[in-house]
Amino acid sequence: MNKYAIEKVFLNNYKHVINIMRITLFLLLFCTLFTHATNSFSQEMELTLHLKSVSIEEACKEIEKRSDYRFVFAGNINKIINKRVNVAVNAGNINEILSAILQKTDLSYQIVENQVAIFRKAESKNIKKIEGVISKETTQQSNQLIKGKVIDGETNE
């Protein structure tokens, strides 16, 4: 037998095994990276917000536009959320922005998943009640199915 033919077969098998190991390692790393990718509402998401003389409600609407957060105003705070504020935050998380907006007011906030409940500090004893309302609203929003017909009253079209 030819000695070089045996070495050639051995080298081809060796290269084949190395290629299989490379592919396996790549797929293992690839899968490991994506096992940690989840759809979550991170409080570490950074927002830049520069607003001058806007109401608290308008500032909250601007945050809703730029992020996945939704605001719920609990209790009778209609007069307070119309108060004008100035906000200047560069690359701040949601906690920093809300602290800047709500400073010098008697309002506080609670973050539950992607919803932010704003309430009076005096009502902070009812946080569990607010969390229940938020989760109830979330459940109701996700389970509603609306069916029907829209008919013009004059022409019945």
C-alpha positions in Angstrom: 0.0 0.0 0.0 1.0 3.5 -0.6 2.0 5.3 2.6 1.0 8.7 1.2 -2.6 7.6 0.5 -3.1 6.7 4.1 -1.8 10.0 5.3 -4.1 11.8 2.8 -7.2 9.9 4.0 -6.2 10.7 7.6 -5.8 14.4 6.8 -9.1 14.6 5.0 -10.9 13.0 8.0 -9.1 15.3 10.4 -10.2 18.4 8.4 -13.8 17.1 8.3 -13.8 16.6 12.1 -12.4 20.1 12.6 -15.1 21.6 10.3 -17.9 19.8 12.2 -16.4 21.1 15.5 -16.3 24.7 14.2 -19.9 24.5 13.0 -21.1 23.0 16.3 -19.3 25.7 18.3 -20.7 28.4 16.2 -24.3 27.1 16.6 -23.8 26.6 20.3 -22.7 30.2 20.8 -25.4 31.5 18.5 -28.1 29.7 20.4 -26.7 30.8 23.7 -26.8 34.4 22.7 -30.4 34.2 21.6 -31.7 32.4 24.7 -31.3 35.6 26.6 -33.1 37.8 24.1 -36.6 38.4 25.5 -39.2 41.1 25.0 -39.1 43.0 28.2 -39.8 46.5 29.3 -36.4 47.6 30.6 -36.2 50.4 33.0 -32.7 50.9 31.8 -33.8 52.1 28.4 -32.3 55.5 27.8 -34.4 58.4 26.6 -33.4 62.0 25.8 -36.1 64.5 26.6 -35.9 68.3 26.3 -39.2 70.0 27.0 -39.9 73.6 28.0 -43.1 74.8 29.7 -45.2 71.7 29.0 -47.8 70.1 31.2 -47.0 66.9 33.0 -49.6 65.2 30.9 -48.0 66.4 27.6 -44.6 65.2 28.9 -46.1 61.8 29.6 -47.5 61.7 26.1 -44.1 62.5 24.7 -42.6 59.6 26.6 -45.3 57.3 25.3 -44.4 58.3 21.7 -40.7 57.6 22.3 -41.0 54.4 24.3 -43.3 51.4 25.0 -44.5 52.9 28.3 -48.2 53.7 28.9 -49.4 56.1 31.6 -52.3 55.7 33.9 -53.4 58.6 36.1 -54.9 57.4 39.3 -57.3 59.4 41.5 -58.3 63.0 41.1 -55.1 64.6 39.8 -56.5 66.5 36.8 -55.4 69.9 38.2 -51.9 68.8 39.1 -51.1 67.1 35.7 -51.8 70.4 34.0 -48.9 72.1 35.9 -46.2 73.4 33.6 -42.7 71.8 33.9 -39.3 72.0 32.2 -37.5 68.8 31.5 -34.0 68.4 30.3 -32.6 64.9 30.5 -29.9 63.5 28.3 -29.8 59.7 27.9 -31.7 59.1 31.2 -33.7 56.1 32.2 -37.4 56.3 32.9 -36.9 56.8 36.7 -34.7 59.8 36.2 -37.1 61.4 33.7 -40.1 60.8 35.9 -38.3 62.2 38.9 -37.4 65.3 37.0 -41.0 65.7 35.8 -42.7 65.1 39.1 -40.3 67.0 41.4 -41.9 69.9 43.2 -45.3 68.2 43.1 -47.0 65.9 45.5 -47.2 63.2 42.8 -45.4 59.8 42.8 -45.3 56.9 40.3 -45.2 53.2 40.2 -43.9 51.1 37.2 -45.6 47.8 36.5 -44.3 46.1 33.4 -44.8 48.7 30.7 -47.4 50.8 32.5 -46.6 53.8 34.7 -49.2 54.7 37.3 -49.0 58.3 38.5 -50.8 59.1 41.8 -50.7 61.5 44.8 -48.1 60.6 47.5 -50.9 60.7 50.0 -52.5 57.8 48.1 -49.3 55.7 48.1 -50.9 53.4 50.7 -53.2 52.2 47.9 -50.4 51.0 45.6 -51.6 47.4 45.7 -55.0 48.6 44.6 -53.4 50.6 41.7 -51.4 47.5 40.6 -54.7 45.5 40.6 -56.4 48.1 38.5 -53.5 48.2 36.0 -53.3 44.4 35.7 -57.1 44.3 35.3 -57.0 46.9 32.5 -54.2 45.0 30.8 -56.3 41.8 30.9 -59.4 43.6 29.6 -57.5 45.2 26.8 -56.0 42.0 25.6 -59.2 39.9 25.7 -61.7 42.3 24.0 -63.1 41.3 20.7 -65.3 43.8 18.9 -67.7 42.8 16.1 -70.4 44.7 14.4 -71.6 46.8 11.4 -71.4 50.5 10.8 -74.4 51.9 9.1 -75.0 55.5 8.0 -78.2 56.7 9.6 -79.3 58.8 6.6 -78.6 56.6 3.6 -78.5 53.2 5.4 -75.2 52.3 3.7 
